[in-house]
Structures are given as C-alpha cells and as structure tokens.
C-alpha cells in the first residue's frame, strides 16, 4: 500500500500538497470534466518535457500499454517477448490481444531483460518472427537502449518501452543524453502516474510516439473508437471497437501541477538513493543496490537492494516481517510472472537469473516526502536485523 497506516513507513507514496489541491479547483472555471482544456494542456506539457512528437494521456499505465499494442496491431498469432520479472500489465494486455507471449530471463545485475536475453528466448522457443518486444525499466533506470534499438532493426520488429517506473529518467548514447519517452530509439513509450510513481495524476498514464499513424490510432481508440464528423457533432462512426481509456480533467490538472515539481522530486529521490548507498557500503557483502549504469539519470522510482540471504540466519519472508514489526513496509518488485500465473513445468530452470533475483531482491522505502530522519530509522533497523541474523548464523557454527 502506498498510504501511511498507523505511522507505517511505506515503500512508496505520493507527494500531493495544498498547491496541487488548490489547482484542481480551477476546473470550476472551465466546467468541463472530460476531453477539455486541461487534457490538451497536460499532453502539450508532457510532450515538451519529454521531447516527443506526440503525447496521449490515458486513465492508467495499463491502458497505455494496451493502446500501444493496439497501435502496432498486435493480434492472434503474433509473437511478443517480455521480461519474466515484471508487473502483470504487459502480459494481461498482450493476452487480450491474442498474441503468443514469451518470457525472457533477465540480466541479474540490473533486474532487467537485456537484448541477449531476447535472443536467447527467441532461440530457445524457436521463434521465427518476432512482432515486438517490450522492455521494462525496473526501478526507473533505462538500460541497454542502444542495443535494443540495434536489435529492433536486426529483427525488423517493434521496440516498445514499458517506462511506467521511469517518468523523468534519461539515458546516454555516445555521450548524448536523451529524455526517456522522446522515442528517439523506441517506437512507443508508456508511462504510469499511479500514486507511488514520480508524479501522480491519482490514476493515469501516458503514451508517447513520433509515429503519426500510431498517434492517430491511439487517439481514436482512447474513446471507444468513436470518430466524430465535425462540425456535425451528432454524427459519428466506429472503424474498430475499443473501450474507454480517457483521463478526466481533474486528473489532468493534478498532472500539470505535479509536472511543475518534477525536477525537485527527482533531486530528492536521487539524494535518498545516495544516502542508502553510502550507509550500506560497509556491509556490501550482505546488502548491495541494484546496478544502474548512470544512476544520476534514473528517476529512482524504487530503491532495490540485493540481500545475501545465503549468509544470513533469516529468509526473505522473515526479514520483511521483522521490518513490518518495526513499522517499515518493504516490497518485492516483482514475483516472476511464471510464478504468479502458476505456469506448469519446471519453469525455474528456464529462468535462473529471475529465480536468483526473486530470492534476494527487495524494494526499500523511497519517495519524495520521506524525511531524512525516517530514512535513517529505516537504515538502522535494516542494519540491526542483518547484524543479528549474521551473528546467529556464526554462533551456530
């Protein structure tokens, strides 16, 4: 949960203040609650911030991924590759499209699928033609983008970015920095504005692309697939049925207000991540952060650490419970999808890095309103548990 309950410190939370709430009241002046001025303004501002040609706001990150799949006409019989360690949204929406879904193992250091993993998946499953692959930038750090871009051209397929963790992130190629979502190297990027993300619209999502055909289809599909014959507003037709993916004006106003604070949010998250890294450095044999190639370019949606439970007299579940007893909520991002979906067979043997990741990875509290005092409390409690568990194992010997 992203909310404070009985003084618990959550792994993530929103940062909505009085100014945000005051801005929401501006809707009374326009008196339009959907498909109005603030939607257009939010899309305009996100497009400018990210540097993409087109930006389409929708009602969730899941909706964004689904519409991205519909834009590339992902359909029955098409093959798509995605990481085994991921939230279920990309899988569920690809399933709704009728596609053949293949999981790729991950690179253990980053927790993300790499181009090498995609090629291994393709070979192992004897996939002749890949329609698309979709990445997921775990914790907010975009990895392997240039290699993904080269692989996309080699396989002649679509490269989609599940950037739901990474709004505000950047990446570097040949000493040039690009904003993630600019779609300079990917076909489509998707974002989430859920309350635990870098900025929030309450619930909401965003799709960016530089492809006019994709933009027109996504915009059409966002509202039931309805095409109106302006100026005769009472006339309309539907070329392809769809659902309601619209983001309300209230959500858009909040998004505009939050976007103004994005740089301060990113700065605070980066500073918190540096403090964690500094404090755990002396015990890096027991706990170390997930690898990020350019940590200063990450949005730091999550602070994920690997805990060496093999050296401790405690397992992950007990570790989480001990922290919960101290009113600290940590989380696991994520349980491998083949486990969540209860897939049959010895799947763990096919995904050794995903298994190892799942055994050791945990997300620690990281959000804009986390005070340095509370972070220090979290750090001290973690160190105390690790020290106790280490001593217990040594005593047994």
Residue pairs with C-beta under 8 A, 6 or more apart in sequence:
1 10
1 329
2 10
2 12
2 13
2 14
2 194
2 195
2 196
3 10
3 13
4 10
4 13
6 327
7 327
8 324
8 327
8 328
8 329
9 327
9 328
9 329
9 365
9 370
9 374
9 377
9 378
10 329
10 365
10 367
11 196
11 302
11 329
11 330
11 331
11 363
11 364
11 365
11 366
12 196
12 301
12 302
12 331
12 363
12 365
12 366
12 367
13 195
13 196
13 367
13 369
13 370
14 195
14 196
14 200
14 367
15 200
15 261
15 265
15 367
15 368
15 369
16 200
16 254
16 258
19 257
20 254
20 257
20 258
23 253
23 254
23 256
23 257
24 250
24 253
24 254
24 257
26 38
26 253
27 33
27 38
27 249
27 250
27 253
30 36
30 37
30 38
30 249
32 249
33 248
33 249
33 250
34 246
34 248
34 249
35 223
35 246
35 249
36 249
37 249
38 249
38 252
38 253
38 256
39 57
39 247
39 249
39 252
41 252
41 256
42 57
42 201
42 247
42 252
42 253
42 255
42 256
42 259
43 55
43 56
43 57
44 55
45 256
45 259
46 55
46 57
46 181
46 206
46 208
46 255
46 259
47 53
47 54
47 55
47 208
49 179
49 259
49 262
50 179
50 180
50 181
50 182
50 189
50 208
51 178
51 179
51 181
51 182
51 184
52 181
52 182
52 183
52 189
52 208
52 209
52 210
53 183
53 209
53 210
53 212
53 215
54 208
54 209
54 210
54 211
54 212
54 214
54 215
55 206
55 207
55 208
56 67
56 206
56 207
56 208
56 215
56 218
56 219
56 222
57 201
57 204
57 205
57 206
57 247
57 252
57 255
58 64
58 67
58 204
58 205
58 206
58 207
58 222
58 245
58 246
58 247
59 203
59 204
59 205
59 244
59 245
59 246
59 247
59 248
59 251
60 192
60 194
60 203
60 204
60 205
60 245
61 89
61 164
61 190
61 191
61 192
61 193
61 194
61 204
61 205
62 89
62 92
62 93
62 192
62 205
63 205
63 245
64 164
64 190
64 191
64 192
64 205
64 206
64 207
65 89
65 90
65 93
65 134
65 160
65 162
65 164
65 190
66 93
66 96
66 97
66 245
67 207
67 218
67 221
67 222
67 245
68 160
68 188
68 190
68 207
68 218
69 93
69 94
69 97
69 99
69 132
69 160
70 97
70 217
70 218
70 221
70 242
71 188
71 207
71 209
71 213
71 214
71 217
71 218
71 221
72 131
72 132
72 158
72 160
72 187
72 188
72 214
74 80
74 94
74 97
74 99
74 131
74 132
75 97
75 98
75 99
76 97
76 98
76 99
77 98
77 99
77 100
78 97
78 98
78 99
78 100
78 131
78 132
79 99
79 100
79 102
79 127
79 129
79 130
79 131
80 94
80 99
80 100
80 101
80 102
80 130
80 131
80 132
80 133
80 134
81 102
81 103
81 104
81 113
81 118
81 121
81 122
81 127
81 130
81 132
81 133
81 134
82 90
82 91
82 94
82 101
82 102
82 103
82 104
82 113
82 133
82 134
82 136
82 162
83 103
83 104
83 106
83 112
83 113
83 117
83 135
83 136
84 103
84 104
84 105
84 106
84 113
84 336
84 337
84 338
84 351
84 354
85 106
85 111
85 112
85 113
85 136
85 138
85 334
85 336
85 337
85 354
85 357
85 358
86 136
86 162
86 334
86 337
87 136
87 164
87 333
87 334
88 337
88 340
88 341
89 162
89 164
90 134
90 136
90 162
91 101
91 337
91 341
94 101
94 134
95 101
99 131
102 121
102 122
102 125
102 127
103 121
103 336
103 337
103 338
103 351
104 113
104 117
104 118
104 120
104 121
104 133
105 113
105 117
105 120
105 121
105 350
105 351
105 352
105 353
105 354
106 112
106 113
106 114
106 117
106 351
106 353
106 354
106 357
107 113
107 114
107 116
107 117
107 143
107 144
107 353
108 353
108 356
108 357
109 290
109 291
110 138
110 141
110 143
110 290
110 291
110 292
111 138
111 139
111 290
111 304
111 357
111 361
112 135
112 136
112 137
112 138
112 143
112 144
113 133
113 135
113 136
114 143
114 144
114 147
115 144
115 147
115 148
115 150
115 151
118 130
118 133
118 151
119 151
121 127
122 130
122 155
124 350
129 157
130 155
130 157
131 157
131 158
132 157
132 158
132 159
132 160
133 148
133 151
133 152
133 157
133 158
133 159
133 160
134 160
134 161
134 162
135 144
135 148
135 159
135 160
135 161
135 162
136 162
136 164
136 165
137 143
137 161
137 162
137 163
137 165
137 166
137 169
137 180
138 165
138 290
138 302
138 304
138 333
139 165
139 290
139 292
139 298
139 300
139 301
139 302
139 303
139 304
139 333
139 363
140 165
140 166
140 168
140 169
140 198
140 298
140 299
140 300
140 301
140 302
141 166
141 169
141 290
141 292
141 293
141 294
141 295
141 297
141 298
141 299
141 300
142 161
142 163
142 166
142 169
142 170
142 171
142 180
142 297
142 298
143 292
143 293
145 171
145 173
145 185
145 186
146 173
146 174
146 185
148 159
148 185
148 186
149 159
149 185
149 186
151 159
152 158
152 159
152 186
152 187
158 187
158 188
159 185
159 186
159 187
160 186
160 187
160 188
160 189
160 190
161 180
161 181
161 186
161 188
161 189
161 190
162 190
163 169
163 180
163 181
163 189
163 190
163 191
164 190
164 191
164 192
164 194
164 197
164 205
165 192
165 197
165 299
165 301
165 302
166 180
166 191
166 298
166 299
166 301
167 180
167 181
167 191
167 192
167 193
167 197
167 198
167 199
167 206
167 262
167 299
168 180
168 198
168 199
168 262
168 265
168 266
168 299
169 179
169 180
169 297
169 298
169 299
170 177
170 178
170 179
170 180
170 294
170 297
171 177
171 178
171 180
171 294
171 297
172 178
172 294
172 297
173 185
177 297
178 184
178 185
180 189
181 189
181 191
181 206
181 208
182 208
183 189
183 208
183 209
183 210
183 211
184 210
187 209
187 211
187 214
188 207
188 208
188 209
188 211
188 214
189 207
189 208
189 209
190 205
190 206
190 207
191 197
191 205
191 206
191 207
191 208
192 204
192 205
193 199
193 200
193 201
193 202
193 203
193 204
193 205
193 206
193 251
193 255
193 258
194 200
194 203
194 204
195 202
195 203
196 301
196 367
197 301
198 262
198 265
198 266
198 269
198 299
198 301
199 255
199 258
199 259
199 261
199 262
199 265
200 254
200 255
200 258
201 247
201 251
201 252
201 254
201 255
201 258
202 250
202 251
202 254
203 251
204 247
204 251
204 255
205 247
207 218
209 215
209 218
220 226
220 227
220 239
220 240
220 242
221 240
221 242
221 245
222 242
222 245
222 246
223 242
223 244
223 245
223 246
224 238
224 241
224 242
224 243
224 244
225 238
225 239
225 240
225 241
225 242
226 236
226 237
226 238
227 236
227 237
227 238
227 239
228 235
228 236
229 235
229 236
229 237
264 368
265 368
266 299
266 300
268 368
269 299
269 300
269 301
269 366
269 367
269 368
270 295
270 296
270 298
270 300
272 300
272 303
272 366
272 370
272 372
272 375
273 289
273 295
273 298
273 300
273 303
273 366
275 372
275 375
275 379
276 289
276 303
276 305
276 364
276 366
276 375
276 379
277 289
279 379
279 383
280 287
280 288
280 289
280 305
280 379
280 382
283 383
283 386
285 308
285 311
286 307
286 308
286 311
286 312
286 386
286 390
287 305
287 306
287 307
287 308
287 382
287 386
288 305
288 306
289 303
289 304
289 305
289 306
290 304
290 305
290 306
290 361
292 298
300 366
301 366
302 333
302 363
302 366
303 363
303 364
303 365
303 366
304 333
304 361
304 362
304 363
304 364
305 361
305 362
305 364
306 357
306 360
306 361
307 316
307 319
307 360
307 361
307 362
307 386
308 360
309 315
309 316
309 319
309 359
309 360
311 390
311 393
312 319
312 386
312 389
312 390
312 393
313 389
313 390
313 392
313 393
313 396
314 322
314 385
314 389
314 392
316 332
316 359
316 360
316 362
319 362
319 385
319 389
320 330
320 332
320 362
322 385
323 329
323 330
323 381
323 382
323 385
326 381
328 365
328 377
328 378
328 381
329 365
330 362
330 363
330 364
330 365
331 362
331 363
332 358
332 361
332 362
332 363
333 361
333 363
334 340
335 358
336 347
336 351
336 354
336 355
336 357
336 358
338 347
338 351
339 347
339 358
348 355
364 378
364 382
365 374
365 375
365 378
